[in-house]
Amino acid sequence: MQQTVPDKNDTITIVGCGGFIGSHLLDRLLEATHYRVIGIDLVSGKISRHLNNDRFSFVKLDMHDIPSVKPYIERSGIVILLAALCNPSLYTTRTLDVIDVNCTGTIPLINMCAEAGARLVYFSTSEVYGRTAASLAGRGDDAESCLLREDCSPFILGPVEAQRWSYACAKQLIERVVFACGQEHGLNYTIVRPFNFIGPRMDFLPGIDGEGIPRVLACFLSALIARKPLRLVDGGRNRRCFTWIGDAIDACMKILERPEAARNQIFNIGNPSNETTIAELADRMIRLWRRQVPGASAHGIAVEEISARDFYGPGYEDSDRRLPDIGKAERLLGWEPKTGLETALDTTIKACIDLYCPALRKE
Ligand SMILES: NC(=O)c1ccc[n+]([C@@H]2O[C@H](COP(=O)([O-])OP(=O)(O)OC[C@H]3O[C@@H](n4cnc5c(N)ncnc54)[C@H](O)[C@@H]3O)[C@@H](O)[C@H]2O)c1
């Protein structure tokens, strides 16, 4: 029987499909749309339940292998770029790899999209804003001054020896390459700047299914399971807007559904109503953990402060506040986040217990 070749416009390639965001995006694309999806990644553990789906093809490939990646891009109407090294601990310890994967290794993929006429959805980061001008001017508590706007807020990074900024700098440069490809080669693109997405399947737990230091939520979950203190880097004073992954995927779907509104735009995707300090996040997680793990109340759950230098090593700096203005996403995409921090954390903790330690519920 002759096989029909899928229409290019019905095919999406996701590079970095096996990670946290990729796994949730794949769930939604396969469950709620007609698209055929090609997923490129080095790993597939988080998407294993889709490996036998007729509308999904997993291709185990390193994105640096350009000749092998190219045919998949050429047969796709849309390419979503998620592949990255995006754990802060890597920015100071594997700086060259971070710059390679997030920048130099990504540029050929962008050129390929331009050449193939594929629409590109590129996942950048809220870290491109770096330190906010308001904070540097001593107005860090004034929310209106702190709002980060896609098309006018400056990017402010630290000195070269503060290698923490290598990730933000790499992503900034890619945004500029994407923008220039739009201007010079007619690339149709949308840039997403995520603000701390959270949910099940985020990162890894050190010593269980990965090694190293994951992002803060997984660090806290790992400490809660191991009954170790939750460590607050530099006192946990920095503020972040944690965004439920389901809301974030809603935004991605709007971007796909509204190609003209999203064309050559940059969007902050985050939940300003969920802003919290990291110290408050730790308190909240401990309270929710105790609710879900009855025996945990009997154990003292400690919180301790640690300097960024002791936690991450030299070269670490951070921004104290990342507060998105999401007016553009509301206006052009008709998107707004709906999920509060309490629900987002509770669901994430539940999924973590189900996956790693269901027996704790019975203690
Ligand atoms: N999750 C967030 O809150 C957040 C915040 C800011 C930016 N982002 C950006 O969104 C994107 C996705 O983030 P995530 O949280 O899903 O990260 P993730 O680490 O869970 O997923 C990234 C995926 O890229 C894959 N990858 C890395 N190098 C590769 C290579 N050489 N070839 C093929 N695949 C490779 C990894 O195996 C991984 O599955 C990244 O670009 C990240 O910078 C995410």
The ligand as a Tripos MOL2 file, in Angstrom:
@<TRIPOS>MOLECULE
LIG
   44    48     1     0     0
SMALL
NO_CHARGES

@<TRIPOS>ATOM
      1 N1         11.1710   25.7180   32.2940 N.am      1 LIG1
      2 C1         11.2770   27.0310   32.4550 C.2       1 LIG1
      3 O1         10.7240   27.6260   33.3720 O.2       1 LIG1
      4 C2         12.0910   27.8380   31.4860 C.ar      1 LIG1
      5 C3         12.4390   29.1410   31.8580 C.ar      1 LIG1
      6 C4         13.1690   29.9100   30.9610 C.ar      1 LIG1
      7 C5         13.5250   29.3980   29.7250 C.ar      1 LIG1
      8 N2         13.1770   28.1290   29.3910 N.ar      1 LIG1
      9 C6         13.5910   27.6270   28.0860 C.3       1 LIG1
     10 O2         12.6180   26.7390   27.5470 O.3       1 LIG1
     11 C7         13.2700   25.6560   26.8620 C.3       1 LIG1
     12 C8         12.8230   24.3270   27.4290 C.3       1 LIG1
     13 O3         13.0520   24.3030   28.8240 O.3       1 LIG1
     14 P1         12.7910   23.0020   29.7110 P.3       1 LIG1
     15 O4         12.4670   23.4890   31.0640 O.co2     1 LIG1
     16 O5         11.8670   22.0840   29.0090 O.co2     1 LIG1
     17 O6         14.2760   22.3980   29.7410 O.3       1 LIG1
     18 P2         14.7190   20.8660   29.8100 P.3       1 LIG1
     19 O7         16.1350   20.8530   30.2410 O.co2     1 LIG1
     20 O8         13.7370   20.0760   30.5910 O.co2     1 LIG1
     21 O9         14.6150   20.3970   28.2940 O.3       1 LIG1
     22 C9         15.6060   20.6820   27.3370 C.3       1 LIG1
     23 C10        15.7640   19.4720   26.4370 C.3       1 LIG1
     24 O10        16.7600   19.7740   25.4670 O.3       1 LIG1
     25 C11        17.4550   18.5670   25.2090 C.3       1 LIG1
     26 N3         18.7660   18.8200   24.6470 N.ar      1 LIG1
     27 C12        19.8110   19.4390   25.2440 C.ar      1 LIG1
     28 N4         20.8770   19.4060   24.4330 N.ar      1 LIG1
     29 C13        20.4840   18.7690   23.3100 C.ar      1 LIG1
     30 C14        21.1490   18.4100   22.0980 C.ar      1 LIG1
     31 N5         22.4430   18.7080   21.9160 N.pl3     1 LIG1
     32 N6         20.4520   17.7510   21.1670 N.ar      1 LIG1
     33 C15        19.1560   17.4270   21.3580 C.ar      1 LIG1
     34 N7         18.4700   17.7460   22.4730 N.ar      1 LIG1
     35 C16        19.1430   18.3940   23.4360 C.ar      1 LIG1
     36 C17        17.5800   17.9090   26.5900 C.3       1 LIG1
     37 O11        17.8680   16.5230   26.4750 O.3       1 LIG1
     38 C18        16.2220   18.2170   27.1920 C.3       1 LIG1
     39 O12        15.3180   17.1470   27.0130 O.3       1 LIG1
     40 C19        14.7690   25.9070   27.0070 C.3       1 LIG1
     41 O13        15.2240   26.5590   25.8590 O.3       1 LIG1
     42 C20        14.8860   26.8280   28.1910 C.3       1 LIG1
     43 O14        16.0240   27.6570   28.0940 O.3       1 LIG1
     44 C21        12.4860   27.3400   30.2550 C.ar      1 LIG1
@<TRIPOS>BOND
     1     1     2 1
     2     2     3 2
     3     2     4 1
     4     4     5 ar
     5     4    44 ar
     6     5     6 ar
     7     6     7 ar
     8     7     8 ar
     9     8     9 1
    10     8    44 ar
    11     9    10 1
    12     9    42 1
    13    10    11 1
    14    11    12 1
    15    11    40 1
    16    12    13 1
    17    13    14 1
    18    14    15 2
    19    14    16 1
    20    14    17 1
    21    17    18 1
    22    18    19 2
    23    18    20 1
    24    18    21 1
    25    21    22 1
    26    22    23 1
    27    23    24 1
    28    23    38 1
    29    24    25 1
    30    25    26 1
    31    25    36 1
    32    26    27 ar
    33    26    35 ar
    34    27    28 ar
    35    28    29 ar
    36    29    30 ar
    37    29    35 ar
    38    30    31 1
    39    30    32 ar
    40    32    33 ar
    41    33    34 ar
    42    34    35 ar
    43    36    37 1
    44    36    38 1
    45    38    39 1
    46    40    41 1
    47    40    42 1
    48    42    43 1
@<TRIPOS>SUBSTRUCTURE
     1 LIG1         1 GROUP 0 **** ****
